């Protein structure tokens, strides 16, 4: 059904939009950004009256949308809930986004909306409690309401029956609010079990207890549940970014809407869900139930449709509010066992009014869908400054959508008899059933137990049995005979809830346990999952084999059942008593392996001992060994460390490369534990380093791989036997084919004396057979001194290697080197293989090139971490080899600097990549100074770096210098001498690091150097304006923009499922428009979400580090730097931590990207928008 605006409304709106857009500059800029108002963070249109907005909605035929309430009677609704009388309760806030100071009275309220004449409009609106501070979650309870208002969750009671609160009892708090006010504690939903479930929103940090003393900690997105009397609060799930909206289905499954992640998640008890940089517990993250995003991650509210008022096509559908696209999205459920997958359906509601902001959606007991409309020009909490004058703090509407041919009369259920109420437990409307269930269990003095017992025995409708069981359970009146009878029901729904009820029982009889074990074999996957969840909460050694039996039968597509069964097994071995009773002989090898994998989620000494036994007796997947050893070291007592090290050395005595990975893991375990290195570990490191050095000396590294261009793979070359034209089929070749024909790369040999004749064999292709040679895959010989190409041959267009013979008589005796190049990114006939060099001045190595490189890298790491000074000379010899790539040189140099104690050289690293490292005289000069420990050359080397490097690399050097007081002194001195541009000192990271560690004298000199420069903000704004104006003049390539993104952005940002989730996900980022994207990229420090502000760390040694804090790992704090790489600092070495106002994103992107690259990147980002209707 489409409601069309009258012409007068349309003309008036059109005139106002035209007037505002061309007279006021902010709106004019918005018009330049996009013609689609739904892509604008600041809507370019004017507000409409409620009646005008009503005319803009489009909903399916047969439905009608009605206005329930609007300003001035209500303002800015956030959450909604119904009571037993059918009245609608709302929280509203005009204070948002700024909380009222503690001790001051707020202007926010909780109101009760009542429709007394049945026309859908609330004609009686009462303020139940006022003076609140951004209240969100609420649940009408008995004679009042339980609600969150900064900073507590409080029970507000009406003791005299006038629908006004006159008593307030704090239940839980304080709840974190200081870091963010737009999620906080929302969506209070009563579960079947009687607990009140809630969401903990983005960014805030909460440590809270119930009156029983049990404490939980929540950081950013989480869900929890609480007793309604304040006695206990529990974690339910971990993670999500900003869950805002939740709902139960009739099976008791809980779903949330996660703003900035997925529109809908199904929550599994104890499960971990993706968030910004947070790890899972070792089991992995719960699989999502959907991948599509409806064009925006700004999701608020979710509801499941039930009841007679909706036709079958809508039953069980999920309705979600999309506050960016101003739509109500719709998904239907598809079942894979117990895993529900959301199938995208046409949107249920759309509008032409971009101010419509559906923040909550609830199914009413009258069968209508209610929508809270936070009607606003601006909805983004971080995308637009909080003090922007366009934020509306007055308007708000409640809408309801009804079926035209259905009765939606409100009923006051509190006036019904007990039997009438029990009959309502058979309603198809789940909201009705929940309201009646809560009323029957919560109202003191109701004589309900016997009628409910009779209902369990006599009722034909499964929902009546289910809800009656739960009321009896809440009242402590559920007897074993009723559980037994319900457990034998033919209804899947009843059996699901029997298992869920048993899960909530504190203890089990032998009969209960038998019933749950039998339920693991039920035909219904949801029954099995509920039973597995129950067993997880009641660990016994006898549970392990039944759980393994179920795990073996889980459907591949049933990810959620698989997760719950594995988690239940994990919870068994988390109990030390269960593990102590576990008979090793009762487990087959597959089961022992599965328990070993699950052990990684159990942080106990007992599990570490289990892993030791597993490693000692079983054949273990070698890929898992590093994780196992790391876990063992982390949780095993220090006195047992020699046992672990002996196990690693003896079990893997012949596998040097695997030992390298193991010792890295053991090292990390030591660091996480905060232990000094054990002598046995030092001895192992020394032995392993010597073995690595010997292997490198036995077969020197003759070849080095280089990336062909930015974004190409690090190394595409494998060793492979290939047939040759002379009949030889056993020789090894360098081959690019295994990496995929689209991959490209370059191999460079060491320098050698050119012989009079050089022969080798080559196979491969140069494009499709009938097309000309594209000259992209070839071997060539270059002179070492000037890199001039002497000889070159293309791939022979043959899978069989062909012989090549070069007469080099004219240049014999000079020095040269070989290049093997695969630069063809085609999908077919685009590979190269080379080998069998004669004379053997260069040869294909016995070990893979990557293995050789890995061994050198490992040796460098061990030398650095364990300060193995005896390896110093060999390390220096390796570093002096000219043909190494920059990455390997950096690793070797860092190790050498560490053992020599010459940290002053470190800011010169990492060295920039060089196409011809053999003749890069400046790199040679740096490396030789490091090898010779010539600190007297430092000033010269730094000055040369600042003179010869582009601004991007100068920034890199300056950032490293500014981490230490002595380095900062050197940097300021160079600037005073004119070697360094003062602009460099205005880079936020550099300036911040100097300010944190420098003397007052140095700070004064810094201020003097930059005082005459134009403010950075002014220059940045000029750059934004210039690129905004010039964007249309570029010939844009989305594909090239994607490549720029993957190289420069994907280390921290995820878009379309690609990239890391360190910073915000970028799906739908194109909705921001060109101007806002330019602001985000060119001025990343303009408005930084507190969750993404960098931390400045000052160590006891006086060094300064900047990074985004990700997590704690025992005695370590883990950060990520502005290149997306993690680094860790022992807590014991930290003197001070300060949160800055800076973003992790580099502020010098114009020095990193060319103008063409920047605008291609913008083109790529702009195409990520919501789908068109």
C-alpha positions, 0 to 999 in steps of 0.5 A: 500500500502506498500513501501519497502526500497531498500536492500542497505538502509536496510543493511546500516540502519541495520549496523548503528543500530548495530554499534551504539547500541553496541559501544555507551552505551546509545543506548546499554541501550535502547536496553536492555530496549526494542526491540521495538524502538517505545516504547523508549523515546530516539529512538535507531535508526539513522535518515533517509534522507527524501527519505529513510523515504518515503520508510518506510511508510505503507498506504492503497491501492489506496493512495500515500504519497509524500514529500512536503518539508524537511530540509534544506528548512524547519526545525522542523514544528509545525503548518500548515495552507492554504491561499486562493491561496492554499499555505501552511503556516507553523511555524517552530522552531529550538529554541524549547525547549528553548525560546530566552531571551526577547529582543533577536532575535530568529532563528524561522520563518513562511514560505510559501510553494508553489507547482507551477508545480503540482507534490506535491513538494513545489518548491517555499518556502518563509520566510514570517517573521523571527526572531521569538521565538517558533512560533506555532499557525498561521492563514493566514489573508488578506495580512499577518498572525496572529501567536503566537510567544513568548510572543504575538499573532501578526498580521504580514502584508505584505504591499508591496506585496513581501510576506515578512512581513514589519509590526507587530501589537500586538493583544493579550499578553503577553501569558504565556510561562515561565512554558512550551514551548511545547504546548503554543498557537496552532491550530488557526482555524477560526470558522463559526462565524468569531472568531479565535479559539485557544488552550492554552497549558499545564502548562502555566498561562495567564491573557490577555485582548482585547482592550475592556478591557474584561479579561480572565485567563487561567491555563494550558489546555484551549480553547479560541476565539479571534477577529482578530482585537485584540478587544476581547478575550473570554474563550471557554472551561475550562480544558484539559491537553495539547490540541494540534490540533483542527478542525471543522466539517461542523455542526460547532462542534469543536474538539481538540486533547488533549495530555495526556488525550484523543485523541479527545474531542468534545468541548461544549461552556463553558464546563469543561474537565478533567485536573490535579486536576482541579474541574469542575464548578458544572455541572460535566465534559463533557462526553468524546467521546472516551475511547481508547487511541491508545496506547499512550497519546502523541497525536498531531493534529486532522483532519476530512476527507471530499471531493471527493478525499476520498471514503465514508468509510473515510468521517467524519473520524478523523485522529490523529497524534500519536507522540509516536507510530509514526502513524496516528490513525483513528476513525469513528464517531458513532452518539447517537443523538448529541453525537458523539462517536469515533469508533476505526478503523485501523491506516491510516499510520504507519512506520518503522522509529521511528523518524517520529513525526506527530505533525499536520494534515490538509486537504488541499483545493486540497483534500490531507492530509498534515502532519507536521513531527517534525522528531526527536529522542526525542519528550517527553518534560518531559520524557527526559531532555530538554538538552539531546544532542539527541534532533534534532533541524534541521530536519523536513518534510511535507508530503501529502497523495493523492488518486492516481486516483484523481486530486490534482491540486492546485487552486488560488481561489483569482483569481475567480469571486464572483459567482465562489467563491460562487459556491465553497461554495458547495464544499465537501471539508470543507477546501475549503469552509472555505477559500472561506468564510473567503475571501469573508468576509475579503477582503475589496472592494468586492461587495458580499452582493447581490450575497450572498443574492441571494445564500441564496434564490436560492441555492439548496446546503445546504452548499452554504446557510450555508456559505452565511448566515455566510458571511452576518452575519460577514458583518452585512448584514444578514436580518431577512427575510433571517433568516426566510427563512433559518429557514424553510429549510428542510435541517438539516444542514441549521437549525443547523446553523441558531440556531448557528447564532442566538446564536451569535446575541447580542439581539433577536427580539420576532421572533428570540426567537420564532424560537429558542424555536421551534428549541428546538422541532426539529427532529434533535438532533444537531438543538436542541443542537444548540438552547439550546446553543443559549438560554443559551446566551440569558437568560429569565425567559420564556426560563425555561419551554421550556428547561425543556420540552427538557430535559425530552425528551433527549435520555439517550445516548445523553450526550452532548445534556443533558449537553448543556440543563442543562448548558442553564438552569444554565445560566438562573438562573445565571442571577439575573433578571431571578431568581427574576422573576421566579414564584415558583408555575410554577415549579413542584417538579422535576424541582425545584430539577433540578434547585437546582442541577444546582445552585451548578454551580452558585456562587451568593447570589440569588441562595443561597436564592433559595436553602434556599427556596428549602430546606424549602419547598421541600422533598430533597434527603438527599445525596445532602444536604451537597453540598447545605448547603456548597454552601449556606454558601459560597455565603450567606451574613454573617449576614444570617448565623444564619438563615441557621444554624437554618434551618439545626438544625430544618429540621434535628433535628432527624437525628444526622448522617445527621446533622454531614455531614451537619455541616462538609459542613457548616464548609467547607463553613465558611472556604472557605468564610474566616469567623470566626465561628458564635456563633450559629455555635459554639452552634450547634457544642457543641450540636451535639458533646454532642449528639454523645458522649451520643450515644457512651456512651449509646452503647459502641463500642464493636467491631472494624473492621480491614483490613485483608491485604493491599488493602482489604476494610476498612469495609465489615461488615453489619447488616442483619437479618438472619434465624437460625436453631432454627426458629428465623428469627429476630436476627441481624447478622454481615454479610460480604455477602452484601459487595460482596463475594470477599471482605475480612475483620476482626472483633475484639471484646473488651476484656472480662472475659471469661465465662465458656460457650459461645454460638452463631450462625454462617452461611456462607461457606468455598468454593464450597460444594464438595471441602474440607473446605478451613478454610478461614471463621471462628470465633475464641476466643483468649487470650488477653495476648498472642493472643493464639487461644483457640477455632475456628469454620469454617462457617457451609456451610449453609445459615441458621445460626447454633448454636455453643456452646463452653465449656470454663470451663478450662480458665473461668475467664481469659481475651479474645476476639473474632475474626470474619474473612472472608479471602476467596476472592472467587467469590462464597460460600465465606461469613460469618455471626455471631450473637446471642452471649450468655452470652451478653459479646459481642453483635451485636450492634443496630446501624451498626458498621460503624455508630458507628465508624462514630459517634466517628470520627465525635465527634473527628472532632468537638472537634478538629475544635471547641475546645470543651474542655468540651468533653475532658474527654469522648474523653480520655476515648474513646482513652484508649479503646485498641481494636480500630484500628489505624485510629480511635485512630489517629483521637481521639488523634489528637482531644485530642492534639488539645484541650490540646494544646499539638501539640508536640505529633502530629509527633507521629501520625498517629500510624501504623496499628497493628494486635494486638493493645491490646498488642502493648505496645509502642502504649499504651505508646504513647496514655497514654502520650497524655491522661496524657499530659506528655510532659516530655516523648516526647524525650523518645517516639520519640527515641523509635519510631526511634529505633523500627520503620522501615525506612518507618515509621521513615521517616513519623515521621521525616517529621512531626517533620521537619515541625516545628522549635522545631521539627527540632531541636529535629530531628537534636539532635537525629541524633547527638546522634546517635538515627536517621540515617543521611540518614533520613535527606537526604530525600528530603522532610525532608531536604527541610522543615528544610532548609525553617524554621530552624535557620542558626545554625541548617542548619549548623548542618544538613550539618555537619551530612550529609556531609560525606555520599555518594550523594543521587544521587549516591546511587539512581543510584546504586539502579536503576542499581541493580534492572535493572539487577535483574528484570529478576530473579523475578517470576513476577505477573501482578495481584499482581502488580496491587494490589500494584499500587492500594494501593500505586499509585492510590491515585495520578495516573490513569491507565486504568481508575482507580485511581485519576488524581493528577499526570500524567495519566499512560496509555501507561506508559510501552512504557517508558521501564524498565530502565526509569520506574525504574528512575521514581519510584526510583528517582522521583525528577530527572526531575520534570515537573513544574506543578507537583513540590511541594509547600512549605508553611510556616505559620505565626506560623512557621509551614512548609507544603509541597504539590501539589497545586490543587486549591483555594476555596475562602479563602482557598488554597487546596493542596495534600500531598504525600499520595494523601490526600488533606489538606487546609490552610487559605490564611490569615495564610500563610506567604510564599509560595515557589515552590520547585524542588521536586516531590510529589512522595515519594523518599523512595519507596524502604522502602515502597515496598519489592523487590518483590512488586516493580518488580510486580509493574514494570511488571504491568506498563510495560504491559500498552503499545500501541497496536501492529499493 
